[in-house]
């Protein structure tokens, strides 16, 4: 009788046993006959991104399981800057690089890169922090300023921010540092200011090391892109489509469930050793502009900056933005 499902019998002992464990027997019978559903196979997708606020929306999405629920096994590789993430993309070790616009323009001009979407507008979480006693950026003449060479933060500092205060290259000393090392350099008085991102800005201000004189909002757009390549697009079109559509859920978290975003961001930053409080992370998240879809004036903005790069000889041709800024529908249909 073992191994079979039996309804009932006249034997008294059997009846007692059936009464006591009937539910278990029924459950067992159901389990033995019901078809088993194979576990859903996750599609691997590698993403290289800075570990600070630039990559924070993706990090939050991964920690909340948003991409896994979309069928993706996302592997995040943290870098010191967006340009390093792009190097990983070109080396073939990642599928997506989270980076700012200059690497996108340079890649697109060589038909090496395409945008599969925009992650955020980062000008509210980038800024210039100065040492105590400095009240204007014009006072940085002849002083050392830390910046991460190759980043959009550095490009805007040199091309837009400092010139507005009468400072040209050669009139200050540029110190190339990773964002994470800038507060310590300011504390050691080896620099007079730094152009950085969150959370290092809030950390430096909270520790009394200096003052944030300005964010980047008055000086530039600072869009952050999901950069990929035509080769990856061809090989992993389905995975890229799943990712960019799942990213809509990340946008909703940042805009409609902000406390959830703050909790996930706070846990991550603390795990990275950042000396932040929950209140500081709440301020950072509030300053972030996380949205899906390209702003209506983005192509015109990129065209202006590409023209400047062309004039300076940094690119050989201006990209066709309609072929670079891909929509989810274009990614899906190929």
N, C-alpha and C positions, 0 to 999 in steps of 0.2 A: 504493500500500500504506500510505502514511502515513495515520494516523487510524484504522486498523483494527487489531484484535487478531489476530495470526496465530500458529497453533500451532507449525509447524516446516516444514522443507523439506529438499531434498536437496542444495542448493548448499552446497559446503564452506565458503565464506566466511560465508554466512548462519548455518551451524551454529556457526562459531566465535564470531560476534557474539552469537548467541543464548545460547551457553554463558557468555559473559562478562557479559552484561547482562540475562540472562533474568529475574532477580528484579526488576530495574527495570522491564522491559517488563510483567511480570505486575502489579506494583504500579500501573503507569500504567493498565493496562487496567481494574483494579479501581476505581481512582479515577474513571475516566471513566464507569463504568456505575452505581456505587453512588449511592443517593439522598443528597442533601445535607440535613443537619439545620439548620434556620434557627436562628440564635443566639437564646437565650432573652431575651425582652424584660423588662427590669426595671421594676417598678412604683415610681414616685417617691413618697417619703414624707419630709416635712420635720419636723424635730424641733428645738425650741428648748430649750436647757438651759444651766445654769451650767457654766463650764469647769473648776471645781474638782472636789472629791470627790463633790459632789451628782450630777453627771452622769457620773461616771467609769465605771460599769458599761456604760452605753450607748456611751461613747467607746471602751472596750476592745472591746466587741462589734463596733463598726464597723471598728476597726483590724484585728481578726482575721478580717474578712470574713464574719462569721456572718450578718448581715442580707442581704448580697449573695447568699450561697448559698441563702437563703430566697426569692430572687426580688425583693428590694427594692433600690432605689437610694436609700439614706438620705442626706439632706443635713442636716448638723448646723450649727445657728447658735448660737454661744456668747454667753451673756448674763452680766451682772454678778450676777444673782440670779434666783431662781425667779419672783418677782413680775414681773420684766421679761419672762421667758419667757411668762407668762400674758398680758401685754399684747400680745405678738406673736400669740398664739392668737386673742384677741378681734379683733385687727386683720385676721385672715385671712391672715397671712403664714406661718403654720406649722400643722401638723396635730396635733402633740402638744407639750405643754409639760411639762417635768420640774420638779415643784414640790412644796412641802410641803403640809400639811393645811389651813392657814387659807385660802389661795386656792381650794383645792378646795371647802371648806365654803361660802365666799362665792359661788362660781360655781354650785354645786349648789342653793343656796337660791333662786337666781334662774332655775333650770332652764336655765342657760347652759353647764354643764359636767358631764362624766361621767368617771369613772375607768375606764380600760381595763386597769388593773393596777397593781401596786406595784413600785417599782424596788428599794428598800432601806429599812432602818431606820437612820436617820442619827445616832442619839444618841451613838454611840461616836466619831464623827469630828467632832463639834462640841464646843467647850469655851471656857473663859475663861482667857486668858493675862494675867498681871499682871507689872508691872515688878519688878525686883529690890528686895528689902527689904519687899515686901508679902507677908504670910503668910496673910491672911484676906480674904475679899471684904468683910467689914465695914469694912475700912480704906479702902474706895473712897469713903466719904462725902466729898462736896465735891470729888471728883476727876473728871477727864474719862475717859469710857469710850467706845471706838469700837465701833460696831455698824452693821449694814446695815439701815436702816429699811425695813420692808415684808417682811423675811425672817422665817421661822419662828424662826431663831436670835435675832433681836431680840425677837420676841414672848415667847419663853420667858425671855429674860434679864429683861425688865421685869416679866412677870406671875408668874414662878415662882422664878427664881434669886435675884435681888437682894432681894426681899421676905423670903426666908428668913433673910437676914443683916441685916434691919432697915432696908433701903434702899428708899425709895419715890421715884417721880418727883419731881424738884425737889431731891432731896438729893444729886444727882450731875449732871454735865453729859454729855449724850449727844451724841457726835460721829458724824454719819452718814458712813461711809466704805465703799467697796467692800472686800470681803474681801482682795483682792490688795494693797491699800495699807496694811493694818493693821500689819504688821511694821515698815515704814519709819517710821510714825508713832510706834510704841513706841520705836524706836531714836533718834528725834529728841526724845524726851521731851515730845511734844505731847499724849500721852495716858498714863494710868496703867495702862490695861488694855484688852483688846479681847475681844469675843465673836465668835469666828470659826469657820472650818472648816479642815480639812486641804486642802492641804498647808501653809497659812500657819502653822498651829500648830506643826508640826514644824520648819519653817524658823526661826521665832522662837526656839524652845527651843534648836535646834542652834547658832544664832548667839550664844547667851548673852544674848539680849535680855530674857528673862523666864522665868517658870515657868507651866506649865499647872496651875492649882489644882484644876480640876474639868472632867470631861466633862459632857455633858448627860444621861447615863444616869440619874442619880438624880432628874431633874426632869421628864422627858417622853419620849414615845414617838418623836417625830420621824419619822413615816413619809413617804417620798418617793413621789409618785404620777406615773403617766403620765396627765395630764389632757388630755381632748379635748372636743369639743362635739358636740351632736346633729347639727349640719349636716355636720361632717366624718365622723361615724359613718355617716350616710346615703350620703355621696358616696364614701367610701373604706373601706367595711366590710371588703372583702377584704384590703386592705393592712394595716389595723389588726390583723386576725386573724393575718395572716402575721407581723407584728412581734411581737405578744405571745406567740405560740407559739415563735418563734425565740428569744425572750428566755430561754427555758428553757436553751438552750445556753450563754448568758452566765452564768447561775446556776451551771451545772455547772463552768465554767471557774474561777469565783471560789471554789468550794467543793471541787473535786476536782483542779484543775490550777492551783493558786495561783501557781506560778512563772511560768506563761504569762500570767496576769493581771498579775502584778508587772512583767514585762518590757514588756508593752504599755502599762501605766499609766506606768511610768518613762519610756518613750520619748515619750509624749505630754506629760507634765508638763515634761520637759526642753525639748521643742520649744516650749512656751509660755513659756519663760524662768524656770521655777520652779527655785530653787536647792536641789534635793533629791538625795539619794543613793539608790542602790538599796535600801540597808538601811532608809532612812526610808520609802520607798514600800512595802517589805515590811511594816513596822509598820502603815502606814495601811490596806493591804489586809486585814491580819489583824483590824483593828478593825471592818471593814465587815460588815454583816449583809445579804447579798444573797440574796434568796429570791423564788420565784415563788408566787403565790397570796396571798390576804389572810389575815392572822392571825385566829384565831377570835374574839379580843376587840376587833378593830378597830372594828366598828360601835359598840360600847359606848363605846369611847374617843372616837370622833368625836361621838357623842351628847352626851357630857359637855362637850366643848369647844364644840360648837355651842350648847349651852345657855348657856354663858358669853358667847358672841358675841351671842346673842339678848338676854340680860339687859343687855348694854352698848349695845344698839342698833345693832350693826354688821351684823346680818342681820335680815330681817323674818320669816323662818320657818325651822324646822328641816327639812332635807331628809329624804326617804324613802331610807334607805341602800340598800334593795334595788333601787332604780331608779338609784342612783348608782354603786355598786361593781359594775361589770359583770364577768362571768366570760368566759373565751374562748368558751364555748359560746353565751352570750348575744350576744356580738359576732358570731359566725358566723351564727347563725340570724336575728338581727334582731328 
